[in-house]
Amino acid sequence: MKKLVVAICALALFACEQKNEVKPITSVVVKDVYTKNVSIRAIEVLDGSVGFAGNNGVFGSVDLKTNKVITNVQKYDTILPEFRAVGTTGADFFMLSVTNPALLYKTGENGKMELVYTEKGDGVFYDAINFWNSKEGIAVGDSVDGCLSVIVTRDGGNSWNKIACNNLPEGIAGEGAFAASNTNIKIVGDKTWIATTKGRVFYSADKGTTWDVFSVPMTGLGETHGIFSLDFYNENLGFAIGGDFTKPEQNIKNKAITTDGGVTWSLVADGKEPDYKSCVQFVPERNGNELVAVGFTGIAYSSDKGQTWKELSKEGFYTIRFVNDTLAYAAGKDRISKLIFK
């Protein structure tokens, strides 16, 4: 009798595990929630909404429950900034414009945005922003005066300071980051990775105090070819993607993986699909096995850490953020869409 009870319990447990087994993604349903004449390369999942900002000074939010969209326009004198980076501390929303003058805004009083950092000069061009916690954050821009432009905050975004070149790895002429999807910076705990246009990854283990630099074999095919996006599932497993937006059909040297925290990288699916992509994200709660990549060339999916890929849709987007393992929001030219993965 005792053996029978054990057998029944084991069978029940097996059935439960089978029932809860997560199946690979096979398709995606795309539902537009915002369609306006605005290019959107920066979105971020907030508490109950998705915040975004784009060109012509446009910024706003999408309610996750109702898909209601609220928008506004931010001006700087007579300038309508082009925002390509947004971030959040949990308490505040930030948006950063790309070109000279660089303009960084945070949530202010009475629903207005407050300007907290400006930078003027030849070559000023900021690409991405991210936060370690509610007080500390980082943004990266193209090289000025011989090194990457890296600014940090330690007071919740109220003030920002630029890291001196002698505290960063030695720069390469023309090195910057592709401001394509606000995924040039990835943070896991105190650890930070920054992908550059020269096939390098800057790495800091201590929230931007000290830096190392590692090489990624995604170079040698021209000035517009390289790493456009990277993501880490944990402090060891990371993935980089890109290509050449001027030759989007190329799929050579545009995908790489690391399993040692970015120290070494290996090309995967080299010469195979997908082609150029501007953003890659690990699917949450899928053990680091599953990835989704988007670009104006469509939506691609991998269930085996990027070794093989399947095209899910030809719908074009610049950037994507997951809400959970089956729901994401993506943005691109003239649209923000809800993506339901099945």
JOGIRA-V400338 format. One record per pair of residues at least 6 apart in sequence whose C-alpha atoms are under 7 Angstrom apart, sorted by the first residue. I is the first residue (numbers start at 1). J is the second residue. If there is no record, write none. Layout:
i=I j=J
i=I j=J
//
This chain:
i=24 j=303
i=25 j=341
i=25 j=342
i=26 j=342
i=27 j=312
i=27 j=341
i=27 j=342
i=28 j=312
i=28 j=339
i=28 j=340
i=28 j=341
i=28 j=342
i=29 j=339
i=29 j=340
i=29 j=341
i=30 j=337
i=30 j=338
i=30 j=339
i=30 j=340
i=31 j=337
i=31 j=338
i=31 j=339
i=32 j=335
i=32 j=336
i=32 j=337
i=32 j=338
i=33 j=67
i=33 j=336
i=33 j=337
i=33 j=338
i=34 j=335
i=34 j=336
i=34 j=337
i=35 j=334
i=35 j=335
i=35 j=336
i=36 j=334
i=36 j=335
i=37 j=334
i=38 j=54
i=38 j=55
i=38 j=333
i=38 j=334
i=39 j=54
i=39 j=55
i=39 j=332
i=39 j=333
i=39 j=334
i=40 j=53
i=40 j=54
i=40 j=55
i=40 j=331
i=40 j=332
i=40 j=333
i=41 j=54
i=41 j=84
i=41 j=180
i=41 j=181
i=41 j=182
i=41 j=318
i=41 j=319
i=41 j=331
i=41 j=332
i=42 j=52
i=42 j=53
i=42 j=54
i=42 j=84
i=42 j=85
i=42 j=86
i=42 j=181
i=42 j=182
i=42 j=319
i=43 j=50
i=43 j=51
i=43 j=52
i=43 j=53
i=43 j=86
i=44 j=50
i=44 j=51
i=44 j=52
i=44 j=86
i=44 j=87
i=44 j=321
i=45 j=51
i=45 j=321
i=45 j=323
i=48 j=63
i=48 j=64
i=49 j=61
i=49 j=62
i=49 j=63
i=49 j=64
i=50 j=61
i=50 j=62
i=50 j=63
i=50 j=64
i=51 j=60
i=51 j=61
i=51 j=62
i=52 j=59
i=52 j=60
i=52 j=61
i=52 j=86
i=53 j=59
i=53 j=60
i=53 j=83
i=53 j=84
i=53 j=86
i=53 j=95
i=54 j=82
i=54 j=83
i=54 j=84
i=55 j=81
i=55 j=82
i=55 j=83
i=56 j=80
i=56 j=81
i=56 j=82
i=57 j=73
i=57 j=74
i=57 j=75
i=57 j=80
i=57 j=81
i=57 j=82
i=57 j=83
i=58 j=71
i=58 j=72
i=58 j=73
i=58 j=74
i=59 j=71
i=59 j=72
i=59 j=73
i=60 j=70
i=60 j=71
i=60 j=72
i=61 j=69
i=61 j=70
i=61 j=71
i=62 j=68
i=62 j=69
i=62 j=70
i=63 j=69
i=74 j=80
i=75 j=81
i=81 j=97
i=82 j=97
i=82 j=98
i=83 j=95
i=83 j=96
i=83 j=97
i=83 j=98
i=84 j=96
i=84 j=97
i=84 j=98
i=84 j=127
i=84 j=179
i=84 j=182
i=85 j=95
i=85 j=96
i=85 j=97
i=85 j=127
i=85 j=128
i=85 j=129
i=85 j=182
i=86 j=94
i=86 j=95
i=86 j=96
i=86 j=129
i=87 j=93
i=87 j=94
i=87 j=95
i=87 j=129
i=87 j=130
i=88 j=94
i=88 j=131
i=89 j=131
i=89 j=133
i=89 j=134
i=90 j=134
i=92 j=106
i=92 j=107
i=93 j=106
i=93 j=107
i=94 j=105
i=94 j=106
i=94 j=107
i=95 j=104
i=95 j=105
i=95 j=106
i=96 j=103
i=96 j=104
i=96 j=105
i=97 j=103
i=97 j=104
i=97 j=126
i=98 j=125
i=98 j=126
i=98 j=127
i=99 j=124
i=99 j=125
i=99 j=126
i=100 j=120
i=100 j=121
i=100 j=124
i=100 j=125
i=101 j=118
i=101 j=119
i=101 j=120
i=102 j=118
i=102 j=119
i=102 j=120
i=102 j=124
i=102 j=125
i=102 j=126
i=103 j=117
i=103 j=118
i=104 j=115
i=104 j=116
i=104 j=117
i=104 j=118
i=105 j=113
i=105 j=114
i=105 j=115
i=105 j=116
i=106 j=113
i=106 j=114
i=106 j=115
i=106 j=116
i=107 j=113
i=107 j=114
i=108 j=114
i=116 j=158
i=116 j=159
i=117 j=159
i=117 j=160
i=123 j=144
i=124 j=142
i=124 j=144
i=125 j=141
i=125 j=142
i=126 j=140
i=126 j=141
i=126 j=142
i=127 j=140
i=127 j=141
i=127 j=177
i=127 j=178
i=127 j=179
i=127 j=182
i=128 j=139
i=128 j=140
i=128 j=179
i=128 j=182
i=128 j=183
i=128 j=184
i=128 j=185
i=129 j=138
i=129 j=139
i=129 j=140
i=129 j=182
i=129 j=185
i=130 j=137
i=130 j=138
i=130 j=139
i=130 j=185
i=131 j=137
i=131 j=138
i=132 j=187
i=132 j=189
i=132 j=190
i=134 j=156
i=135 j=154
i=135 j=155
i=135 j=156
i=135 j=157
i=136 j=153
i=136 j=154
i=136 j=155
i=136 j=156
i=137 j=152
i=137 j=153
i=137 j=154
i=138 j=151
i=138 j=152
i=138 j=153
i=139 j=150
i=139 j=151
i=139 j=152
i=140 j=149
i=140 j=150
i=140 j=151
i=141 j=148
i=141 j=149
i=141 j=150
i=141 j=176
i=141 j=177
i=142 j=148
i=142 j=149
i=142 j=175
i=142 j=176
i=142 j=177
i=143 j=149
i=143 j=174
i=143 j=175
i=143 j=176
i=146 j=171
i=147 j=165
i=147 j=170
i=147 j=171
i=148 j=171
i=148 j=175
i=148 j=176
i=150 j=162
i=150 j=163
i=151 j=160
i=151 j=161
i=151 j=162
i=151 j=163
i=152 j=160
i=152 j=161
i=152 j=162
i=153 j=159
i=153 j=160
i=153 j=161
i=168 j=211
i=169 j=211
i=169 j=212
i=169 j=213
i=175 j=196
i=175 j=197
i=175 j=198
i=176 j=196
i=176 j=197
i=177 j=184
i=177 j=195
i=177 j=196
i=177 j=197
i=178 j=197
i=178 j=228
i=180 j=228
i=180 j=278
i=180 j=318
i=181 j=278
i=181 j=279
i=181 j=318
i=181 j=319
i=183 j=229
i=183 j=230
i=183 j=279
i=184 j=194
i=184 j=195
i=184 j=228
i=184 j=229
i=184 j=230
i=185 j=193
i=185 j=194
i=185 j=195
i=186 j=192
i=186 j=193
i=186 j=194
i=186 j=230
i=186 j=231
i=186 j=232
i=187 j=193
i=188 j=234
i=188 j=235
i=190 j=205
i=190 j=206
i=190 j=207
i=191 j=204
i=191 j=205
i=191 j=206
i=191 j=207
i=192 j=203
i=192 j=204
i=192 j=205
i=192 j=207
i=193 j=201
i=193 j=202
i=193 j=203
i=193 j=204
i=194 j=201
i=194 j=202
i=194 j=203
i=195 j=201
i=195 j=202
i=195 j=227
i=195 j=230
i=196 j=227
i=197 j=226
i=197 j=227
i=198 j=219
i=198 j=226
i=199 j=215
i=199 j=216
i=199 j=217
i=199 j=218
i=199 j=219
i=199 j=226
i=199 j=227
i=200 j=213
i=200 j=214
i=200 j=215
i=200 j=216
i=201 j=213
i=201 j=214
i=201 j=215
i=202 j=211
i=202 j=212
i=202 j=213
i=202 j=214
i=203 j=211
i=203 j=212
i=203 j=213
i=204 j=210
i=204 j=211
i=204 j=212
i=214 j=262
i=214 j=263
i=216 j=265
i=217 j=253
i=217 j=267
i=218 j=226
i=218 j=227
i=218 j=253
i=218 j=254
i=219 j=225
i=219 j=226
i=224 j=244
i=224 j=245
i=225 j=243
i=225 j=244
i=226 j=242
i=226 j=243
i=226 j=244
i=226 j=254
i=227 j=240
i=227 j=241
i=227 j=242
i=227 j=243
i=228 j=241
i=228 j=242
i=228 j=278
i=228 j=279
i=229 j=240
i=229 j=241
i=229 j=242
i=229 j=278
i=229 j=279
i=229 j=280
i=230 j=239
i=230 j=240
i=230 j=241
i=230 j=280
i=231 j=238
i=231 j=239
i=231 j=240
i=231 j=280
i=231 j=281
i=231 j=282
i=232 j=238
i=232 j=239
i=233 j=282
i=233 j=288
i=235 j=261
i=236 j=259
i=236 j=260
i=236 j=261
i=237 j=258
i=237 j=259
i=237 j=260
i=237 j=261
i=238 j=257
i=238 j=258
i=238 j=259
i=238 j=261
i=238 j=262
i=239 j=256
i=239 j=257
i=239 j=258
i=240 j=255
i=240 j=256
i=240 j=257
i=241 j=254
i=241 j=255
i=241 j=256
i=241 j=277
i=241 j=280
i=242 j=254
i=242 j=255
i=242 j=276
i=242 j=277
i=242 j=278
i=243 j=250
i=243 j=251
i=243 j=254
i=243 j=276
i=243 j=277
i=244 j=276
i=245 j=276
i=248 j=275
i=248 j=276
i=249 j=275
i=249 j=276
i=250 j=275
i=250 j=276
i=251 j=270
i=251 j=271
i=251 j=272
i=251 j=273
i=251 j=274
i=251 j=275
i=251 j=276
i=252 j=270
i=252 j=271
i=253 j=267
i=253 j=270
i=255 j=267
i=255 j=268
i=255 j=269
i=255 j=270
i=256 j=265
i=256 j=266
i=256 j=267
i=256 j=268
i=257 j=265
i=257 j=266
i=257 j=267
i=257 j=268
i=258 j=264
i=258 j=265
i=258 j=266
i=268 j=306
i=268 j=307
i=269 j=306
i=269 j=307
i=269 j=308
i=273 j=309
i=274 j=300
i=274 j=309
i=276 j=295
i=276 j=297
i=277 j=293
i=277 j=294
i=277 j=295
i=278 j=294
i=278 j=295
i=278 j=318
i=278 j=319
i=279 j=293
i=279 j=294
i=279 j=295
i=279 j=318
i=279 j=319
i=279 j=320
i=280 j=291
i=280 j=292
i=280 j=293
i=280 j=294
i=281 j=291
i=281 j=292
i=281 j=293
i=282 j=288
i=282 j=290
i=282 j=291
i=282 j=292
i=283 j=290
i=283 j=291
i=283 j=292
i=283 j=325
i=284 j=324
i=284 j=325
i=285 j=325
i=288 j=305
i=289 j=303
i=289 j=304
i=289 j=305
i=290 j=302
i=290 j=303
i=290 j=304
i=290 j=305
i=291 j=301
i=291 j=302
i=291 j=303
i=291 j=305
i=291 j=306
i=292 j=300
i=292 j=301
i=292 j=302
i=293 j=299
i=293 j=300
i=293 j=301
i=294 j=300
i=294 j=317
i=294 j=318
i=294 j=319
i=295 j=316
i=295 j=317
i=295 j=318
i=296 j=316
i=296 j=317
i=296 j=318
i=297 j=314
i=297 j=316
i=298 j=313
i=298 j=314
i=298 j=315
i=298 j=316
i=298 j=317
i=299 j=311
i=299 j=312
i=299 j=313
i=299 j=314
i=299 j=315
i=300 j=309
i=300 j=310
i=300 j=311
i=300 j=312
i=301 j=309
i=301 j=310
i=301 j=311
i=301 j=312
i=302 j=308
i=302 j=309
i=302 j=310
i=316 j=332
i=317 j=330
i=317 j=331
i=317 j=332
i=317 j=333
i=318 j=331
i=318 j=332
i=319 j=330
i=319 j=331
i=319 j=332
i=320 j=328
i=320 j=329
i=320 j=330
i=320 j=331
i=321 j=328
i=321 j=329
i=321 j=330
i=322 j=328
i=322 j=329
i=326 j=340
i=326 j=341
i=326 j=342
i=327 j=339
i=327 j=340
i=327 j=341
i=328 j=338
i=328 j=339
i=328 j=340
i=329 j=337
i=329 j=338
i=329 j=339
i=330 j=336
i=330 j=337
i=330 j=338
i=331 j=337
//
